[in-house]
């Protein structure tokens, strides 16, 4: 999954969709995930990076990442 090219993001987790005029904010881990997605890093590497850095259960994180991705897609943040 990729973040749409026109989505403005900040390191602090603020997102702006200029097409819809909507803005969103996320926590620091959400912001880190979005920045990894913007770099077109495969989801498997996103999982590996976040699980390694924060020592979280991989299966639990994969479920959370799937839910987070579905929310982003619903808000037209992801392609």
Backbone as XML, in Angstrom:
<?xml version="1.0"?>
<chain id="A" units="angstrom">
  <residue number="1" name="UNK">
    <atom name="N" x="0.842" y="-1.181" z="0.000"/>
    <atom name="CA" x="0.000" y="0.000" z="0.000"/>
    <atom name="C" x="0.878" y="1.232" z="0.000"/>
  </residue>
  <residue number="2" name="UNK">
    <atom name="N" x="0.407" y="2.243" z="-0.693"/>
    <atom name="CA" x="1.188" y="3.465" z="-0.831"/>
    <atom name="C" x="0.369" y="4.663" z="-0.398"/>
  </residue>
  <residue number="3" name="UNK">
    <atom name="N" x="1.060" y="5.626" z="0.190"/>
    <atom name="CA" x="0.434" y="6.899" z="0.528"/>
    <atom name="C" x="0.284" y="7.678" z="-0.773"/>
  </residue>
  <residue number="4" name="UNK">
    <atom name="N" x="-0.888" y="8.247" z="-0.984"/>
    <atom name="CA" x="-1.110" y="9.045" z="-2.201"/>
    <atom name="C" x="-0.079" y="10.166" z="-2.278"/>
  </residue>
  <residue number="5" name="UNK">
    <atom name="N" x="0.335" y="10.477" z="-3.481"/>
    <atom name="CA" x="1.395" y="11.475" z="-3.693"/>
    <atom name="C" x="1.008" y="12.872" z="-3.208"/>
  </residue>
  <residue number="6" name="UNK">
    <atom name="N" x="-0.288" y="13.194" z="-3.256"/>
    <atom name="CA" x="-0.687" y="14.556" z="-2.902"/>
    <atom name="C" x="-0.920" y="14.753" z="-1.402"/>
  </residue>
  <residue number="7" name="UNK">
    <atom name="N" x="-0.743" y="13.713" z="-0.604"/>
    <atom name="CA" x="-0.968" y="13.813" z="0.836"/>
    <atom name="C" x="0.234" y="14.475" z="1.498"/>
  </residue>
  <residue number="8" name="UNK">
    <atom name="N" x="-0.031" y="15.543" z="2.217"/>
    <atom name="CA" x="1.027" y="16.231" z="2.957"/>
    <atom name="C" x="1.125" y="15.601" z="4.342"/>
  </residue>
  <residue number="9" name="UNK">
    <atom name="N" x="2.347" y="15.316" z="4.762"/>
    <atom name="CA" x="2.561" y="14.707" z="6.073"/>
    <atom name="C" x="3.644" y="15.465" z="6.824"/>
  </residue>
  <residue number="10" name="UNK">
    <atom name="N" x="3.593" y="15.346" z="8.139"/>
    <atom name="CA" x="4.655" y="15.919" z="8.966"/>
    <atom name="C" x="5.245" y="14.816" z="9.821"/>
  </residue>
  <residue number="11" name="UNK">
    <atom name="N" x="6.420" y="15.044" z="10.343"/>
    <atom name="CA" x="7.075" y="14.065" z="11.214"/>
    <atom name="C" x="6.303" y="13.869" z="12.517"/>
  </residue>
  <residue number="12" name="UNK">
    <atom name="N" x="5.469" y="14.826" z="12.862"/>
    <atom name="CA" x="4.701" y="14.762" z="14.099"/>
    <atom name="C" x="3.395" y="13.990" z="13.952"/>
  </residue>
  <residue number="13" name="UNK">
    <atom name="N" x="3.056" y="13.563" z="12.728"/>
    <atom name="CA" x="1.856" y="12.764" z="12.533"/>
    <atom name="C" x="0.662" y="13.512" z="11.988"/>
  </residue>
  <residue number="14" name="UNK">
    <atom name="N" x="0.866" y="14.718" z="11.476"/>
    <atom name="CA" x="-0.221" y="15.478" z="10.873"/>
    <atom name="C" x="-0.298" y="15.123" z="9.397"/>
  </residue>
  <residue number="15" name="UNK">
    <atom name="N" x="-1.523" y="14.842" z="8.920"/>
    <atom name="CA" x="-1.739" y="14.517" z="7.508"/>
    <atom name="C" x="-2.789" y="15.463" z="6.949"/>
  </residue>
  <residue number="16" name="UNK">
    <atom name="N" x="-2.582" y="15.882" z="5.710"/>
    <atom name="CA" x="-3.539" y="16.758" z="5.046"/>
    <atom name="C" x="-3.787" y="16.235" z="3.645"/>
  </residue>
  <residue number="17" name="UNK">
    <atom name="N" x="-5.080" y="16.081" z="3.326"/>
    <atom name="CA" x="-5.484" y="15.648" z="1.994"/>
    <atom name="C" x="-6.021" y="16.872" z="1.258"/>
  </residue>
  <residue number="18" name="UNK">
    <atom name="N" x="-5.248" y="17.454" z="0.343"/>
    <atom name="CA" x="-5.688" y="18.665" z="-0.337"/>
    <atom name="C" x="-6.875" y="18.434" z="-1.274"/>
  </residue>
  <residue number="19" name="UNK">
    <atom name="N" x="-7.081" y="17.206" z="-1.705"/>
    <atom name="CA" x="-8.208" y="16.901" z="-2.587"/>
    <atom name="C" x="-9.537" y="17.070" z="-1.854"/>
  </residue>
  <residue number="20" name="UNK">
    <atom name="N" x="-9.580" y="16.578" z="-0.607"/>
    <atom name="CA" x="-10.818" y="16.645" z="0.173"/>
    <atom name="C" x="-10.837" y="17.801" z="1.164"/>
  </residue>
  <residue number="21" name="UNK">
    <atom name="N" x="-9.657" y="18.328" z="1.498"/>
    <atom name="CA" x="-9.556" y="19.372" z="2.507"/>
    <atom name="C" x="-9.523" y="18.825" z="3.922"/>
  </residue>
  <residue number="22" name="UNK">
    <atom name="N" x="-9.522" y="17.501" z="4.047"/>
    <atom name="CA" x="-9.509" y="16.865" z="5.366"/>
    <atom name="C" x="-8.109" y="16.838" z="5.943"/>
  </residue>
  <residue number="23" name="UNK">
    <atom name="N" x="-8.029" y="16.947" z="7.265"/>
    <atom name="CA" x="-6.754" y="16.797" z="7.953"/>
    <atom name="C" x="-6.935" y="15.791" z="9.081"/>
  </residue>
  <residue number="24" name="UNK">
    <atom name="N" x="-5.853" y="15.112" z="9.390"/>
    <atom name="CA" x="-5.856" y="14.059" z="10.387"/>
    <atom name="C" x="-4.573" y="14.149" z="11.185"/>
  </residue>
  <residue number="25" name="UNK">
    <atom name="N" x="-4.597" y="13.582" z="12.363"/>
    <atom name="CA" x="-3.357" y="13.449" z="13.121"/>
    <atom name="C" x="-3.310" y="12.053" z="13.729"/>
  </residue>
  <residue number="26" name="UNK">
    <atom name="N" x="-2.101" y="11.568" z="13.910"/>
    <atom name="CA" x="-1.882" y="10.238" z="14.452"/>
    <atom name="C" x="-0.785" y="10.312" z="15.505"/>
  </residue>
  <residue number="27" name="UNK">
    <atom name="N" x="-0.609" y="9.242" z="16.237"/>
    <atom name="CA" x="0.448" y="9.229" z="17.248"/>
    <atom name="C" x="1.813" y="9.031" z="16.584"/>
  </residue>
  <residue number="28" name="UNK">
    <atom name="N" x="2.849" y="9.001" z="17.389"/>
    <atom name="CA" x="4.212" y="8.951" z="16.833"/>
    <atom name="C" x="4.483" y="7.659" z="16.064"/>
  </residue>
  <residue number="29" name="UNK">
    <atom name="N" x="3.941" y="6.541" z="16.522"/>
    <atom name="CA" x="4.163" y="5.291" z="15.802"/>
    <atom name="C" x="3.391" y="5.308" z="14.479"/>
  </residue>
  <residue number="30" name="UNK">
    <atom name="N" x="2.181" y="5.835" z="14.489"/>
    <atom name="CA" x="1.418" y="5.986" z="13.254"/>
    <atom name="C" x="2.164" y="6.871" z="12.267"/>
  </residue>
  <residue number="31" name="UNK">
    <atom name="N" x="2.757" y="7.947" z="12.771"/>
    <atom name="CA" x="3.531" y="8.848" z="11.903"/>
    <atom name="C" x="4.727" y="8.120" z="11.305"/>
  </residue>
  <residue number="32" name="UNK">
    <atom name="N" x="5.384" y="7.296" z="12.108"/>
    <atom name="CA" x="6.537" y="6.543" z="11.615"/>
    <atom name="C" x="6.104" y="5.543" z="10.536"/>
  </residue>
  <residue number="33" name="UNK">
    <atom name="N" x="4.982" y="4.889" z="10.750"/>
    <atom name="CA" x="4.460" y="3.940" z="9.759"/>
    <atom name="C" x="4.160" y="4.660" z="8.448"/>
  </residue>
  <residue number="34" name="UNK">
    <atom name="N" x="3.523" y="5.807" z="8.529"/>
    <atom name="CA" x="3.177" y="6.564" z="7.323"/>
    <atom name="C" x="4.429" y="7.011" z="6.584"/>
  </residue>
  <residue number="35" name="UNK">
    <atom name="N" x="5.437" y="7.455" z="7.316"/>
    <atom name="CA" x="6.687" y="7.857" z="6.660"/>
    <atom name="C" x="7.346" y="6.670" z="5.964"/>
  </residue>
  <residue number="36" name="UNK">
    <atom name="N" x="7.293" y="5.486" z="6.571"/>
    <atom name="CA" x="7.837" y="4.286" z="5.916"/>
    <atom name="C" x="7.038" y="3.968" z="4.657"/>
  </residue>
  <residue number="37" name="UNK">
    <atom name="N" x="5.723" y="4.086" z="4.733"/>
    <atom name="CA" x="4.866" y="3.834" z="3.571"/>
    <atom name="C" x="5.159" y="4.823" z="2.448"/>
  </residue>
  <residue number="38" name="UNK">
    <atom name="N" x="5.429" y="6.071" z="2.797"/>
    <atom name="CA" x="5.737" y="7.085" z="1.775"/>
    <atom name="C" x="7.023" y="6.757" z="1.028"/>
  </residue>
  <residue number="39" name="UNK">
    <atom name="N" x="7.902" y="6.021" z="1.675"/>
    <atom name="CA" x="9.163" y="5.617" z="1.044"/>
    <atom name="C" x="8.999" y="4.343" z="0.225"/>
  </residue>
  <residue number="40" name="UNK">
    <atom name="N" x="7.748" y="3.883" z="0.080"/>
    <atom name="CA" x="7.433" y="2.668" z="-0.683"/>
    <atom name="C" x="8.120" y="1.424" z="-0.126"/>
  </residue>
  <residue number="41" name="UNK">
    <atom name="N" x="8.312" y="1.388" z="1.178"/>
    <atom name="CA" x="8.886" y="0.217" z="1.822"/>
    <atom name="C" x="7.815" y="-0.862" z="1.888"/>
  </residue>
  <residue number="42" name="UNK">
    <atom name="N" x="8.147" y="-2.086" z="1.515"/>
    <atom name="CA" x="7.148" y="-3.172" z="1.570"/>
    <atom name="C" x="6.590" y="-3.349" z="2.985"/>
  </residue>
  <residue number="43" name="UNK">
    <atom name="N" x="5.326" y="-3.759" z="3.071"/>
    <atom name="CA" x="4.674" y="-3.898" z="4.369"/>
    <atom name="C" x="5.422" y="-4.877" z="5.265"/>
  </residue>
  <residue number="44" name="UNK">
    <atom name="N" x="6.017" y="-5.907" z="4.681"/>
    <atom name="CA" x="6.773" y="-6.867" z="5.494"/>
    <atom name="C" x="7.949" y="-6.180" z="6.191"/>
  </residue>
  <residue number="45" name="UNK">
    <atom name="N" x="8.576" y="-5.220" z="5.515"/>
    <atom name="CA" x="9.679" y="-4.477" z="6.117"/>
    <atom name="C" x="9.175" y="-3.468" z="7.144"/>
  </residue>
  <residue number="46" name="UNK">
    <atom name="N" x="7.983" y="-2.921" z="6.928"/>
    <atom name="CA" x="7.379" y="-2.031" z="7.926"/>
    <atom name="C" x="7.170" y="-2.825" z="9.212"/>
  </residue>
  <residue number="47" name="UNK">
    <atom name="N" x="6.619" y="-4.024" z="9.075"/>
    <atom name="CA" x="6.390" y="-4.890" z="10.241"/>
    <atom name="C" x="7.714" y="-5.184" z="10.942"/>
  </residue>
  <residue number="48" name="UNK">
    <atom name="N" x="8.709" y="-5.576" z="10.177"/>
    <atom name="CA" x="10.022" y="-5.906" z="10.738"/>
    <atom name="C" x="10.637" y="-4.696" z="11.452"/>
  </residue>
  <residue number="49" name="UNK">
    <atom name="N" x="10.562" y="-3.533" z="10.832"/>
    <atom name="CA" x="11.148" y="-2.318" z="11.403"/>
    <atom name="C" x="10.473" y="-1.939" z="12.718"/>
  </residue>
  <residue number="50" name="UNK">
    <atom name="N" x="9.158" y="-1.881" z="12.709"/>
    <atom name="CA" x="8.428" y="-1.453" z="13.908"/>
    <atom name="C" x="8.540" y="-2.491" z="15.020"/>
  </residue>
  <residue number="51" name="UNK">
    <atom name="N" x="8.405" y="-3.770" z="14.689"/>
    <atom name="CA" x="8.496" y="-4.816" z="15.714"/>
    <atom name="C" x="9.887" y="-4.869" z="16.334"/>
  </residue>
  <residue number="52" name="UNK">
    <atom name="N" x="10.912" y="-4.663" z="15.522"/>
    <atom name="CA" x="12.270" y="-4.649" z="16.046"/>
    <atom name="C" x="12.556" y="-3.451" z="16.921"/>
  </residue>
  <residue number="53" name="UNK">
    <atom name="N" x="12.035" y="-2.322" z="16.525"/>
    <atom name="CA" x="12.306" y="-1.089" z="17.261"/>
    <atom name="C" x="11.534" y="-1.028" z="18.575"/>
  </residue>
  <residue number="54" name="UNK">
    <atom name="N" x="10.295" y="-1.500" z="18.572"/>
    <atom name="CA" x="9.438" y="-1.357" z="19.751"/>
    <atom name="C" x="9.177" y="-2.662" z="20.482"/>
  </residue>
  <residue number="55" name="UNK">
    <atom name="N" x="9.782" y="-3.757" z="20.025"/>
    <atom name="CA" x="9.648" y="-5.053" z="20.686"/>
    <atom name="C" x="8.177" y="-5.412" z="20.936"/>
  </residue>
  <residue number="56" name="UNK">
    <atom name="N" x="7.392" y="-5.393" z="19.862"/>
    <atom name="CA" x="5.981" y="-5.774" z="19.944"/>
    <atom name="C" x="5.788" y="-7.124" z="19.258"/>
  </residue>
  <residue number="57" name="UNK">
    <atom name="N" x="4.727" y="-7.816" z="19.629"/>
    <atom name="CA" x="4.398" y="-9.097" z="19.034"/>
    <atom name="C" x="4.063" y="-8.899" z="17.556"/>
  </residue>
  <residue number="58" name="UNK">
    <atom name="N" x="4.715" y="-9.665" z="16.692"/>
    <atom name="CA" x="4.547" y="-9.481" z="15.251"/>
    <atom name="C" x="3.114" y="-9.740" z="14.795"/>
  </residue>
  <residue number="59" name="UNK">
    <atom name="N" x="2.486" y="-10.805" z="15.279"/>
    <atom name="CA" x="1.107" y="-11.124" z="14.869"/>
    <atom name="C" x="0.142" y="-10.025" z="15.297"/>
  </residue>
  <residue number="60" name="UNK">
    <atom name="N" x="0.320" y="-9.517" z="16.508"/>
    <atom name="CA" x="-0.536" y="-8.435" z="16.998"/>
    <atom name="C" x="-0.329" y="-7.171" z="16.169"/>
  </residue>
  <residue number="61" name="UNK">
    <atom name="N" x="0.945" y="-6.848" z="15.892"/>
    <atom name="CA" x="1.211" y="-5.652" z="15.104"/>
    <atom name="C" x="0.663" y="-5.772" z="13.693"/>
  </residue>
  <residue number="62" name="UNK">
    <atom name="N" x="0.774" y="-6.949" z="13.086"/>
    <atom name="CA" x="0.242" y="-7.130" z="11.732"/>
    <atom name="C" x="-1.268" y="-6.869" z="11.700"/>
  </residue>
  <residue number="63" name="UNK">
    <atom name="N" x="-1.982" y="-7.339" z="12.718"/>
    <atom name="CA" x="-3.432" y="-7.065" z="12.789"/>
    <atom name="C" x="-3.693" y="-5.573" z="12.950"/>
  </residue>
  <residue number="64" name="UNK">
    <atom name="N" x="-2.943" y="-4.933" z="13.843"/>
    <atom name="CA" x="-3.110" y="-3.491" z="14.058"/>
    <atom name="C" x="-2.765" y="-2.702" z="12.802"/>
  </residue>
  <residue number="65" name="UNK">
    <atom name="N" x="-1.719" y="-3.124" z="12.104"/>
    <atom name="CA" x="-1.306" y="-2.448" z="10.878"/>
    <atom name="C" x="-2.380" y="-2.590" z="9.802"/>
  </residue>
  <residue number="66" name="UNK">
    <atom name="N" x="-2.980" y="-3.755" z="9.708"/>
    <atom name="CA" x="-4.058" y="-3.973" z="8.737"/>
    <atom name="C" x="-5.244" y="-3.049" z="9.042"/>
  </residue>
  <residue number="67" name="UNK">
    <atom name="N" x="-5.603" y="-2.943" z="10.305"/>
    <atom name="CA" x="-6.711" y="-2.061" z="10.699"/>
    <atom name="C" x="-6.364" y="-0.597" z="10.422"/>
  </residue>
  <residue number="68" name="UNK">
    <atom name="N" x="-5.149" y="-0.193" z="10.767"/>
    <atom name="CA" x="-4.695" y="1.173" z="10.525"/>
    <atom name="C" x="-4.711" y="1.483" z="9.029"/>
  </residue>
  <residue number="69" name="UNK">
    <atom name="N" x="-4.231" y="0.536" z="8.222"/>
    <atom name="CA" x="-4.216" y="0.711" z="6.770"/>
    <atom name="C" x="-5.625" y="0.843" z="6.207"/>
  </residue>
  <residue number="70" name="UNK">
    <atom name="N" x="-6.558" y="0.068" z="6.732"/>
    <atom name="CA" x="-7.944" y="0.165" z="6.267"/>
    <atom name="C" x="-8.533" y="1.534" z="6.614"/>
  </residue>
  <residue number="71" name="UNK">
    <atom name="N" x="-8.205" y="2.061" z="7.787"/>
    <atom name="CA" x="-8.667" y="3.403" z="8.154"/>
    <atom name="C" x="-8.077" y="4.452" z="7.208"/>
  </residue>
  <residue number="72" name="UNK">
    <atom name="N" x="-6.786" y="4.351" z="6.929"/>
    <atom name="CA" x="-6.144" y="5.300" z="6.026"/>
    <atom name="C" x="-6.753" y="5.224" z="4.632"/>
  </residue>
  <residue number="73" name="UNK">
    <atom name="N" x="-7.046" y="4.023" z="4.181"/>
    <atom name="CA" x="-7.660" y="3.853" z="2.872"/>
    <atom name="C" x="-9.060" y="4.464" z="2.868"/>
  </residue>
  <residue number="74" name="UNK">
    <atom name="N" x="-9.793" y="4.282" z="3.945"/>
    <atom name="CA" x="-11.136" y="4.852" z="4.058"/>
    <atom name="C" x="-11.127" y="6.375" z="4.015"/>
  </residue>
  <residue number="75" name="UNK">
    <atom name="N" x="-10.051" y="6.973" z="4.486"/>
    <atom name="CA" x="-9.900" y="8.432" z="4.464"/>
    <atom name="C" x="-9.188" y="8.925" z="3.204"/>
  </residue>
  <residue number="76" name="UNK">
    <atom name="N" x="-9.006" y="8.041" z="2.237"/>
    <atom name="CA" x="-8.342" y="8.350" z="0.965"/>
    <atom name="C" x="-6.900" y="8.817" z="1.135"/>
  </residue>
  <residue number="77" name="UNK">
    <atom name="N" x="-6.228" y="8.278" z="2.153"/>
    <atom name="CA" x="-4.825" y="8.576" z="2.361"/>
    <atom name="C" x="-3.964" y="7.609" z="1.550"/>
  </residue>
  <residue number="78" name="UNK">
    <atom name="N" x="-4.435" y="6.359" z="1.428"/>
    <atom name="CA" x="-3.697" y="5.342" z="0.685"/>
    <atom name="C" x="-4.334" y="5.129" z="-0.678"/>
  </residue>
  <residue number="79" name="UNK">
    <atom name="N" x="-3.500" y="4.702" z="-1.627"/>
    <atom name="CA" x="-3.981" y="4.366" z="-2.968"/>
    <atom name="C" x="-4.666" y="3.012" z="-2.937"/>
  </residue>
</chain>
